[in-house]
Amino acid sequence: MSEKRAKAAVVGVGLIGEQHADAYANYHRSDLVVVHDLNAERAQAVADRLGCKATTNLADIANSDVEVVSVATPDHLHYEATMAMLEAGKHVCVEKPLATITKEAEGMVRLAAEKGVKLTVNLGNRWNDGFKSIRDSVQSGEVGDPVFGYCRCSDTIWVPTTMLSWAGKSGPQWFLFAHTMDLFRWFLGQEPKSVYAVGTKRVLAAKGIDCFDAIQAVVQFEKTFVTFETSWILPEAWPAIVEFELTVNGDKGRLGFDGIRGGFELSSDIVGKHMFARPSLWNYFKLPDSWWGAPRNLVDVVLDGGDPTIDAADGVAVTAMIEATERSIAEGRPVQISELISA
Ligand SMILES: NC(=O)c1ccc[n+]([C@@H]2O[C@H](COP(=O)([O-])OP(=O)(O)OC[C@H]3O[C@@H](n4cnc5c(N)ncnc54)[C@H](O)[C@@H]3O)[C@@H](O)[C@H]2O)c1
């Protein structure tokens, strides 16, 4: 293992960007050199806490000797900053979703390849031990052949109305499907083929926030179909900010995760039992690895060689599923992923 340390920077240090900054500042293999934000006070506050420089000028990072950059701007603004950093020859870790337009996501992958730099996307749940165990269970055949799945991930209305200033430029599809659609593609090891979705804009629109209240999208993967549900209008009385539930139904069993009971449930005719377990690490929202895994993995592969654990192509596939969801709602028809991803 190399003794060298990587110089790192973060673009956009809001809630999650600050986590990336922490990930670099408190890692023995990286030094956080500078943080960037359009909000100068915010950048300075994070820089003061972590002992690095602050800037509002992206060129300060492009022209520096920083090697690794995280981009954690709002969803719809990942593309511009990422392209500028790749153009400057930096290795980049982009927060999920990689981009909100598939062609732009593909453009990022192309530019990274042209520049010979590494590009990864923080699909952070892949570092969560609970989700890893679901994947292991599905991949090892404990539910048999997966036939269908269901996943609901929603937020209370506090998220679009209070937490995020840019909710009207995004929506629960970019904020939450980016996690859940990636998880199922990863659990199943299958590529998405088509998406059919319905969605409604009523409650948030009436508050002046132009985004979906709720969406249901059926994604047909190669062999398995999964119904994804998301909403941004859960009542604030809900006992957590997030509601999360999923099931994977196979021909020999059923695996489920229940975010409120905080555990997962396996009924398997192969294992021959029904069980409910509450692994202590289930609370993914409190698990730093969910936020720190991808940036630190990028540091490791920049220093040691090799490819990031999460390939940018995973981010392209996720962007395509969500863009297909939006197109399906707009056009009232199933949308083929091949309409969006270049062959
Ligand atoms: N992995 C997760 O669990 C998780 C959770 C929440 C958010 N996110 C993702 O993280 C990203 C940021 O979300 P957030 O909740 O931190 O939002 P936020 O609003 O808290 O932070 C965004 C920051 O970016 C800054 N900014 C805006 N435009 C910019 C630009 N062009 N250049 C530089 N800075 C700019 C803002 O001033 C703000 O400080 C989003 O893509 C979001 O989907 C991921």
The ligand as a MOL file (V3000), in Angstrom:
LIG
                    3D

  0  0  0     0  0            999 V3000
M  V30 BEGIN CTAB
M  V30 COUNTS 44 48 0 0 0
M  V30 BEGIN ATOM
M  V30 1 N -26.0670 9.9400 -0.2670 0
M  V30 2 C -27.1270 10.4040 0.4170 0
M  V30 3 O -27.6990 9.7320 1.2690 0
M  V30 4 C -27.6050 11.7820 0.1190 0
M  V30 5 C -28.4740 12.4220 1.0050 0
M  V30 6 C -28.8810 13.7270 0.7360 0
M  V30 7 C -28.4460 14.3580 -0.4340 0
M  V30 8 N -27.6370 13.6890 -1.3100 0 CHG=1
M  V30 9 C -27.1840 14.3230 -2.5680 0
M  V30 10 O -26.1650 15.2610 -2.2740 0
M  V30 11 C -26.2520 16.3690 -3.1830 0
M  V30 12 C -26.3330 17.6430 -2.3470 0
M  V30 13 O -27.4760 17.5770 -1.5160 0
M  V30 14 P -27.5170 18.3230 -0.1060 0
M  V30 15 O -28.6340 17.7160 0.6590 0
M  V30 16 O -26.1460 18.3630 0.4890 0 CHG=-1
M  V30 17 O -27.9530 19.7860 -0.5740 0
M  V30 18 P -27.6310 21.1700 0.1430 0
M  V30 19 O -28.5950 22.1480 -0.4050 0
M  V30 20 O -27.5470 20.9790 1.6280 0
M  V30 21 O -26.1530 21.5260 -0.3600 0
M  V30 22 C -25.8480 21.9280 -1.6630 0
M  V30 23 C -24.7240 22.9530 -1.5770 0
M  V30 24 O -24.2740 23.2160 -2.8990 0
M  V30 25 C -24.0610 24.6270 -2.9960 0
M  V30 26 N -24.1570 24.9580 -4.4310 0
M  V30 27 C -25.2650 25.1470 -5.1870 0
M  V30 28 N -24.9180 25.3370 -6.4690 0
M  V30 29 C -23.5760 25.2470 -6.5290 0
M  V30 30 C -22.6350 25.3380 -7.5680 0
M  V30 31 N -23.0130 25.5270 -8.8420 0
M  V30 32 N -21.3150 25.2340 -7.2560 0
M  V30 33 C -20.9230 25.0270 -5.9800 0
M  V30 34 N -21.7730 24.9200 -4.9390 0
M  V30 35 C -23.0790 25.0260 -5.2180 0
M  V30 36 C -25.1220 25.2540 -2.1230 0
M  V30 37 O -24.7540 26.5700 -1.7490 0
M  V30 38 C -25.1490 24.2790 -0.9450 0
M  V30 39 O -24.2330 24.6330 0.0580 0
M  V30 40 C -27.5040 16.1200 -4.0230 0
M  V30 41 O -27.1180 15.5870 -5.2600 0
M  V30 42 C -28.2990 15.1170 -3.2290 0
M  V30 43 O -29.1210 14.2540 -3.9890 0
M  V30 44 C -27.1920 12.4420 -1.0340 0
M  V30 END ATOM
M  V30 BEGIN BOND
M  V30 1 1 1 2
M  V30 2 2 2 3
M  V30 3 1 2 4
M  V30 4 1 4 5
M  V30 5 2 4 44
M  V30 6 2 5 6
M  V30 7 1 6 7
M  V30 8 2 7 8
M  V30 9 1 8 9
M  V30 10 1 8 44
M  V30 11 1 9 10
M  V30 12 1 9 42
M  V30 13 1 10 11
M  V30 14 1 11 12
M  V30 15 1 11 40
M  V30 16 1 12 13
M  V30 17 1 13 14
M  V30 18 2 14 15
M  V30 19 1 14 16
M  V30 20 1 14 17
M  V30 21 1 17 18
M  V30 22 2 18 19
M  V30 23 1 18 20
M  V30 24 1 18 21
M  V30 25 1 21 22
M  V30 26 1 22 23
M  V30 27 1 23 24
M  V30 28 1 23 38
M  V30 29 1 24 25
M  V30 30 1 25 26
M  V30 31 1 25 36
M  V30 32 1 26 27
M  V30 33 1 26 35
M  V30 34 2 27 28
M  V30 35 1 28 29
M  V30 36 1 29 30
M  V30 37 2 29 35
M  V30 38 1 30 31
M  V30 39 2 30 32
M  V30 40 1 32 33
M  V30 41 2 33 34
M  V30 42 1 34 35
M  V30 43 1 36 37
M  V30 44 1 36 38
M  V30 45 1 38 39
M  V30 46 1 40 41
M  V30 47 1 40 42
M  V30 48 1 42 43
M  V30 END BOND
M  V30 END CTAB
M  END
